[in-house]
Amino acid sequence: MKNKIGQEEMVGFALIMIMVAVILLIFLSFSLKSSGKEIVESYEVESFIESLLQYTSDCEDNLEYLSIQKLIFDCNDDKICLDERNTCDVLNLTLKDIIKESWNVEGDTPIKGYEFKIIIEGEEMLLIKEGNITKSYKEAMQDFSRRGEDYELFFKTFY
């Protein structure tokens, strides 16, 4: 009789342990799913636009490869690269390549689209758009000036 009572207590203890483990697994799965992290964080968009300006293009001027920021200035001044390419064409192509590689909107990705604008003295110089525009987005803006001209860069990612 004593053996039977001991076995019943062991089975009861095992059932309690299994129930506790299942409850912990359920709680853990809910806490991991609702971690609160957004698809795109504000600092990611801000860092992207700041680093984009420092990217070195393949346009050479006076034996120096131009950064995107200098390329924007030269495009506004209608200059050409040493290899006779138009700086605006190089700027447009380089920006499209960088943005496409950095913010993939094809297929089933969390990023649904993006929009990039360069505005000089209130006039739009360049607009690059791709993907779907949604109501959820993160945006960053970078402004700078040269010789009294105001330059503004806007970048939005839609998710």
Number of C-alpha atoms within 10 A of each C-alpha: 5 6 7 9 10 11 11 11 11 12 12 12 11 12 12 11 11 12 11 11 12 11 10 11 12 10 11 11 10 10 11 9 9 8 8 8 8 8 12 16 12 14 11 13 17 19 11 14 19 15 10 16 17 13 15 17 17 16 23 19 16 8 8 11 16 21 19 22 18 17 26 23 19 19 20 13 11 11 16 19 20 15 10 10 13 16 26 22 12 20 23 16 11 18 19 16 11 12 20 14 10 10 16 17 20 13 8 8 11 14 19 21 21 25 18 21 17 20 16 20 12 11 10 13 16 15 13 14 16 19 15 15 16 12 8 10 18 19 20 19 16 14 12 12 12 8 5 8 11 13 21 18 19 17 22 20 26 22 20
